[in-house]
């Protein structure tokens, strides 16, 4: 059996180098092959004996070579493929998604107005890829808070909508937790009905009833996967909030956040739903977007 392939898209940015290191860790963990891919539409066809001073692809080669050197410092025995592709980046990455266990891309935090106005390559690939796409931030340069809060236990967080089957998402999340030897936290947010809101706040009995019902549905949804991964500790979290708010409130300290994307969405609807969209732009840990029916 051939080893799995994990592809990382490179563009020379700090974020893509961080993505390469994350992908290398993942490939090493799984005994997979790491493909370092850089796509450039103007990639020139050159003879093998082209002198360096006439190499039109020098910058493209430098991007891939730099990533390979940095990865090999930490993973000297990892099998690496260096791949230069003469194509638009989006097309090359979508093809790679069909061939790979996952595609890993660098991602940067965006201001709120950019989040909805910017159609970058990462978002396009996330919205169309047939396989999981993982987005990795660059190194954070933010100053630490003056009073450091207690850091939650490292874990994989998966957002579960319960609006339909999401088996590929749960399979990805449980497998990610198992391969890392860390717990899984399954999170579901469910808004309260109108009659739960009263002039003095929220009717606690209604909130408790809604939460208990959702907890039962979530427990049933993850049960088959708990049986397949008995060594993965699982925490179920249901909040009387919108799914996006529930995700934001629980993701702090996570090693990885996994969210779903439905392949078949209504005509003219965005390819990426609101939870995945918020995670892509505002969550600081790596985010895996997993397509499912």
N, C-alpha and C positions, 0 to 999 in steps of 0.2 A: 504494500500500500504506500502510495506516495505521501510525503508529509504535507500537512496543510500549508496554505499560503496566507500570509498576512501582509497586506499592501499598505504602505504609507505614502501619501502624496506630498511632494516637496516643492516649495517655491522659494527657498532661501531665507525665509523669515525665521525669527526666533520661535514663533509658534510652531512652524513645521518641524524644526529641530526638536522641540519638546515632544511633538507627536511621534517623531522617529524613535526617541528614547522610550516612550510609553509602548510603542508597537514592538520594539526590541524586547522589552521586559515580557510582553505578552507572548511573543514568539518563543522566547527562551523557556517560559513557563510551560508551553504546549509542545515543545520540540518541533516547532513549525519553521518554515522558511520565511525570512523577512524580505519583501521586495521594496526597494527604494525607487519610487517612480517619480520622474519629472517629465511633464508634458509641455512641449513648446511647439506651436504651430509652424514656426519658421526653422525648425530643426533641419539642418542641411545634410544631404547625403555626401559623405566624404570618403576618400580612399583611406585605407588603413595607415599608409605611410605619409599622410598629410603632416607637414611640420607644424609645431605648436603655434608659431606666429601666424599661421594661416588657418588655424582651426576656428571655424565660425561657431562651433558649438562649445567653445571653451567655458563660457559662463555656465551653460547647462551642465557640463561635466563637473565643474567645480561645486555646484550645488549638491550633486549626488555624492561626489567624493568626500566632501566635508562631512555630510551626514554619516557616511560609512565609517570614516575615521573615528568620529565621536561615539558611534554605536559600538565599534570594536573595542574601544577602551574598556567598556563595561562588560561586553559580551564577546570575548575573543574567539569563542568556538561556535558562535552563531552562524548558520548558513545564510548568506546575504546575496540577493540578486540586485544588481544595479541596472536600472532600466530607463533609458531615454526614449521617449515616444514623440514622434512628429505628429501631434494632434492637438486639438483644443483640450484644455485640462478637464473640462466637464465630461467630454466624450470618453477620454482615456480612463477617467476614474469610474465612470459607470460601467465600462467594459471590465475593469478590474474587480468591481463589486460582484460581477457574475462568476469570476474565477477564484475569489478569495473567501476565506472564512469571515473576514471583516476588512473594511477600509478605514484607515486612521488618518485624520486631517488635523492640522492646526487650526485654532479658532481664537479670535480675540473678542474681548468684551466690547459691546457697543453702547453708545448713548441711546436713550429711549427713542429718539426720533429716527436714528439710524436703523434701529431694530426692525422697523417696518418699512423703511424706504430703500434699504440696501439689498440688492439681489446678488450676493456674492456667490462664488463657486461652491463653497461649502454648503450653503443653504440649498442650492440647486441640486447638488449631489444627494444630500440627505432626503430631499423630497422625491427623488426618482430612483434611487438605488434599490436593487432587488434584495440586497443583503444588509446586514448591520453596518452602520457608519458610526465611528467613535470620534468625537471632537475633543481635542486636548488644548488647554490654555498654555500660554507661555509661562515662564517663571514669574511669579507675582512679586512686584516691587513695593507693595503697600506696607506701610509701617505697622508693626504689631499694636494691638490695642493696649491702652495703659493698664487696664485691669483684665488680664487674660481669663476668659471664662473656661469652665471645665470642657475639655475636648471630648466629644462623644467617641465611642469605640469605633474603629475603622470597620466599615461594612459596605455591602452593596445595597443600594436603595433601588427599588423598582416601583414605578407608578403604575397602578392597575386601575383601569377605568370601570370594569365590570359591565360594560355596555355590549359585550359580545366576546367571542373567543379571542384569546391573545396568547396561544400556546407558544409561538416562536419567541415572544418577549419573555415569558416565564422560563422557558428553556434556557435562553441566553443568560438571564439573571442568576438562576440557580447554578448553572455551569460556571459562571464568573465567580460566584461566591465559593463554590467547591474548589476551584483551581487555586484560589488565594487562601483557602483555609480560614475564611472569615464569615460572620453571620450575614444573613439576608434580612432586610426590612422591607416588607411589602406595604405600600402606602396607598390608601384610597381616600379621596375627598368626596363628600356628598353634601350638597347644599340642602338646607332645611326648607320644608314647605312654608308657604306664606302664613299659615295659621300658627306656626311656631313662634312668630314674632308678635310680641305684645308690647304695650306702651312702656313697660319697665324693663324690657330686654327680651330674653328668649325663654320660652316655656320649657323648663328642664325635662319634664316628662316626655314631651314630644321629641326633644333632642335626643334623649336616651333611647327612645323607641327606634328612631331613624338610625342611630348609630349601631344599635344591637342588630338590626336587620342587615345593615351593610357588613358588619363584622362576620355574620353568618355566611353571607355570599362570598366574602373574601376568603374565609377559611375553606369553603368548598372549592373555590377556584384554585387554590394553591395545594390542596390535599394531594392530588396525584404527583405533584413535583416533590413534595415532602417525602413521599414514599420512595421516589426514585433517588433522592439525595438525602438519605437519613442522617448523614453526618453534618448537614448544614443547619445550624440553629436559625430558626425563623421567628421574627417578630412581626406581628400584624398591627398596623396602625390605621385607625379610621378616624378622620376628623370631620366635624360638621362644617366644612368649608368647601369652597370650589376646589376642583382638582388642582388647579394651578397654585392656589394658596396653600393647600395641603402639602404639595411638593416643596414649595419654598420653605415652609416651616420645619420640614423634617430632614432636609438634605445636608445640613451643616455637618462637616466632619466625615462625609462619605468618601470612600475610596473610588466609587463609581456610581453614577446614576444611570439607570436604564429606563427609557420611556418608549412607548410604542408609536407607530405611525401606520394608519390604515392605508392599504394600497388603493382601495376603491373608495374615494370620497365623492360627495355630490358635485355635479357639474358647476364649475366656476368657484368652487370652494378652494382655499389654499391647500397645497399638497401636504403641509405640515400643520397639525392641530395646535391649539393654543398652549397646551402643556408642553409639548415638544418645542414649540417656538420660544416660550419663556425660558426653558432649560438651555436651549442652544445659546441664547444671548446673555443670560444673566447668572447661570450657575457656574461656580468656579472649578468644581471638580470635573474630571472627564465625564462626558455624556455620551452614552450609546443610544442611538435611535434605531429601533428594530422594526422593520416593516412586517405587517401581518394582515391577514384578511379580516 
